[in-house]
Amino acid sequence: MTRLLPPLSPVGWLLFAAMVVLVLTYLYFWWNVVRATAHGHVSRERITDADLVAARTEAEHAGRTHRFLVQVTTKGGALPVVLRGIDEVLAGVARYPALRDVVRVEVVTEDATEVEALTRRYRRAAVPVAAFLLPVDYTTPKGTRLKARALEYMVEQHRADPDDCYVVHFDEESVLTPDNLARLVHRLTRHPVGISEGMISYGLDWDQATLLNKAMESSRPFGCHECYSVMTSPPPMHLHGSNLVIRQDLENAIGWDIGTLDGAALIAEDLVFGLAAYVKFGPDVFGWHHTEMIEQPPFTLRAAYKQRERWVFGSLQALAHVEAQPDWTRLSRRDRWQISVVIRLRVLTYALGFAVSLLALGSNAVVLGVLGTRAVAEGGLDLAAPELSVYGALTTAGLLLWLGSNQLGLFYNLRYSGLTRLQKARDHVLVLLATPFAGVVDTAGPLVAVLKWTAGIREVAWKPTPKRAPGTAPALPTQRTAPAVEVVGALSEVAS
């Protein structure tokens, strides 16, 4: 029997309406998957040293930027993972000698002992590696705090000694494999872009994360297909602060002195920067560099929860901050509407996912409990064929879109995890089973952020996501004169 809609309780209608919104949202994201994939959003191009030499020669003749500054921003306390990222850059230089004259590294930290350790370790490195100590008493004219304060400090250093280069922004745990470093340099040397991004996957130290963390992190590479869309069709409704590559003259012109919101530190400095760049320079400075960066997942549920709360709270902060700026009115009415509505809609659908996930889990548990009780009481269970309805079709479609999105994101995360094919297959099955439960944790932080914002709270505690799993103490990579390519064993370029 076919029925348009079955009889629904008020809760059922609420769940149905939420499911409609979420299905439309997932259809939008899957369309971004098709679009980004069709344009090769993740480069697997094989680059040779001769290709890099030719690209550099072409850029020099055309007067284009062809040097690259890898800038690592760290609060301190995560030196082993910082060293891992730098060593991979040096491994790239060892594999591709043409990079020697175009790549250098800077690290800004709040820990003086790390400055000394970095200086000692890399004093004979193949390319310059400079460590900067962020002064304790350093302040910006607008009183900027947190990560943006360190970024603005480095901008001041670069304004005093400018260079015609791209600034490649790393978080503490960021890694570009040797081949991906070559792809990045080759791409931007031949196809210059003022402000560009690439995809991030989260396969580093993958097996140190809990199963629910793995399931939650699998949604991120899937969502990054939309990053391609917003960078190639600005305004940028969101930006990630790593794998962000900015021409230094543009970064110096914009700066990171973003100030505060009602005295509260802004925690989404990347989004504020992107919107400021759009207001100042328009859409033509944005683009996509097609190079994948690899990072770590949060290792605990608490870390993942706090991270997601910060994402949403930071987006609401950034939007309120930008809308209050005098330059906001310079944007067209269409741009202002698009930025305001899309960011709020993204926040709403993210937070709405908590209610849907919780209701779905609860209702399924009740149904299974009733069926189990009946089966025990009657000694068996005779199930009639389900009625075909719009409600059933919609919920089935939503379930498939949701589970499929996590499986696709997991595929990207596992590429650089170092796992065997059998282990990858195991994780696909386990993540599939864990996804409904992970959905509750994944969306709890965003819901709390929305509730806090609605209650008038404008500041949230900020602490960097821990860079190692509880109970682990990774040793520093051993000192090498010329770091080998296999410095990070999990970074196999073979995507099996």
C-alpha positions, -999 to 999 in steps of 0.1 A, spaced: 0 0 0 12 35 -8 4 65 14 16 100 10 22 105 47 15 82 76 -2 95 108 24 114 127 26 127 162 37 163 169 72 149 175 70 129 143 61 161 123 90 179 139 114 151 130 99 150 95 104 188 90 140 186 103 147 157 80 135 177 50 159 205 59 188 181 64 181 161 32 182 194 12 214 203 30 230 170 22 219 172 -14 236 206 -16 268 191 -1 267 162 -25 264 186 -54 296 202 -42 312 168 -42 303 163 -78 315 198 -87 348 197 -68 356 162 -80 349 171 -116 375 199 -113 401 178 -97 400 195 -63 427 171 -49 457 169 -72 474 136 -77 496 150 -105 531 135 -106 556 164 -105 593 161 -113 622 183 -104 624 194 -140 588 205 -138 596 227 -109 626 242 -126 605 250 -157 577 265 -137 601 287 -117 618 299 -149 585 307 -165 574 327 -133 607 346 -132 603 357 -168 567 368 -162 576 386 -129 553 363 -108 557 352 -72 575 319 -70 590 317 -34 572 300 -5 573 307 32 559 279 54 547 296 86 539 274 116 519 291 144 520 274 178 511 284 213 538 261 225 537 226 241 534 206 209 570 206 197 570 170 185 543 175 160 557 208 149 590 191 142 572 164 122 557 191 99 591 209 94 609 176 88 585 167 61 591 201 44 629 193 45 622 159 32 604 175 3 635 197 -4 657 166 -3 635 148 -28 630 179 -51 663 199 -51 646 227 -71 627 236 -39 659 245 -21 660 281 -34 622 288 -31 611 273 2 619 285 38 602 280 72 593 302 101 578 292 134 562 316 159 557 303 194 551 316 229 576 291 244 612 304 247 626 269 251 611 258 218 628 287 201 661 275 214 653 239 204 643 248 169 673 270 164 697 242 175 679 215 155 678 233 122 709 255 122 723 234 94 691 226 76 689 226 38 666 257 38 663 285 64 643 276 94 637 306 117 620 306 151 603 337 165 593 342 202 560 360 206 567 386 233 545 382 264 538 419 264 531 422 227 498 440 220 481 451 188 464 485 182 430 468 184 438 445 213 436 413 192 441 381 212 447 343 207 461 330 175 454 362 155 477 380 179 506 358 169 497 361 132 496 399 134 530 398 151 545 379 121 528 404 97 546 432 115 579 413 110 571 408 73 561 445 68 595 455 82 613 431 58 589 423 29 594 394 5 578 385 -28 565 351 -16 534 331 -7 528 324 31 517 288 36 499 286 69 505 256 91 488 247 123 509 228 149 502 194 135 500 203 98 520 182 73 526 185 36 542 153 22 571 158 -1 550 152 -32 522 175 -20 547 203 -13 560 199 -48 524 200 -61 517 232 -42 548 250 -54 543 239 -90 506 248 -90 509 283 -76 540 291 -95 522 283 -128 487 294 -117 491 323 -92 463 330 -68 463 357 -41 444 337 -14 439 300 -19 431 268 0 432 231 -5 416 201 11 426 188 46 423 152 56 429 138 91 448 106 89 478 114 111 479 92 143 446 78 131 446 48 154 451 69 185 416 83 181 385 67 196 360 51 172 335 79 177 362 104 170 370 86 138 333 87 128 331 124 135 363 133 117 351 115 86 325 142 80 352 169 76 368 159 43 333 154 29 324 190 39 356 203 25 342 198 -10 322 229 -2 355 247 6 363 244 -31 330 260 -40 333 290 -16 369 297 -27 361 295 -64 327 313 -61 333 338 -32 323 354 -9 340 329 15 314 318 40 341 298 59 379 295 58 402 271 75 433 286 90 457 259 78 464 249 42 456 286 36 481 302 13 483 340 10 505 362 -11 525 381 15 518 415 1 480 409 4 484 395 40 505 425 49 478 448 35 449 431 54 467 421 85 453 400 114 446 428 138 409 418 140 402 432 174 375 418 197 337 415 199 323 434 230 357 428 247 357 390 239 385 374 219 375 364 183 382 327 179 375 324 141 403 346 129 404 328 95 367 336 87 372 373 98 403 375 76 385 360 46 356 384 48 379 413 53 399 403 22 367 400 2 356 435 13 390 450 5 400 432 -27 368 416 -41 363 380 -54 392 378 -79 419 372 -52 404 339 -41 411 305 -56 419 268 -50 454 254 -51 444 217 -53 470 204 -27 460 182 2 473 188 37 472 162 64 464 167 101 454 148 132 419 141 145 410 150 181 418 120 202 390 123 228 353 130 228 358 160 250 383 175 226 360 169 196 331 184 214 349 216 224 364 219 190 329 219 174 315 243 199 343 267 190 336 264 153 300 274 156 306 300 183 334 315 162 313 317 131 286 336 150 312 359 165 328 365 131 295 374 114 285 398 142 319 414 141 320 418 103 284 432 102 294 459 127 324 471 106 320 503 85 332 484 53 303 460 56 281 486 38 305 486 8 293 451 -1 264 448 -24 230 439 -9 232 405 -25 266 398 -9 255 410 25 223 388 23 243 358 11 269 360 38 244 366 66 219 340 55 243 312 45 264 314 77 233 314 99 218 286 79 249 265 82 249 270 120 212 262 122 214 230 103 245 219 122 228 225 156 195 209 143 214 177 136 215 171 174 177 169 177 174 147 147 202 124 158 188 121 193 152 116 182 162 91 156 183 71 181 156 73 207 127 63 185 146 34 170 155 22 205 119 23 215 107 5 183 134 -22 187 125 -25 224 88 -30 216 95 -55 189 119 -74 211 94 -75 240 66 -87 216 89 -114 201 97 -127 236 61 -127 247 47 -143 215 76 -166 208 82 -150 175 76 -119 154 55 -115 123 64 -83 105 42 -69 78 58 -53 48 62 -15 55 40 9 37 56 30 10 53 67 19 70 100 13 80 100 50 97 66 46 114 75 13 126 108 27 141 93 59 157 65 39 172 90 15 185 111 44 200 81 60 218 70 29 231 106 22 243 109 57 261 75 60 275 79 25 290 113 33 309 98 62 321 69 42 335 92 15 352 114 41 367 83 58 381 73 24 401 105 23 412 102 59 425 67 54 447 75 24 475 87 46 468 67 77 494 40 70 468 12 74 466 -19 53 436 -25 30 421 -50 55 425 -24 83 409 2 61 380 -21 54 376 -27 91 374 10 98 348 15 71 326 -11 87 332 2 123 326 39 113 294 29 95 281 13 127 292 42 149 280 71 127 245 73 143 260 75 178 288 99 167 261 122 152 248 130 186 283 140 200 292 158 167 262 181 169 260 186 207 288 213 207 271 233 179 238 232 197 254 244 230 272 272 210 239 284 195 222 283 229 250 303 245 249 328 218 211 332 220 215 337 258 238 367 251 271 350 259 298 364 236 330 347 249 339 310 250 370 294 266 396 286 240 423 260 244 442 243 215 430 208 207 455 183 224 481 171 199 486 136 214 464 110 228 461 106 266 488 84 280 511 89 250 544 108 249 558 108 214 595 111 213 611 139 192 621 128 157 658 120 157 682 147 144 692 143 108 713 164 85 691 156 55 658 143 67 646 112 48 613 110 30 601 83 54 603 107 85 565 101 90 559 64 84 521 69 80 525 92 50 525 67 22 518 83 -11 502 50 -22 465 55 -18 454 19 -16 
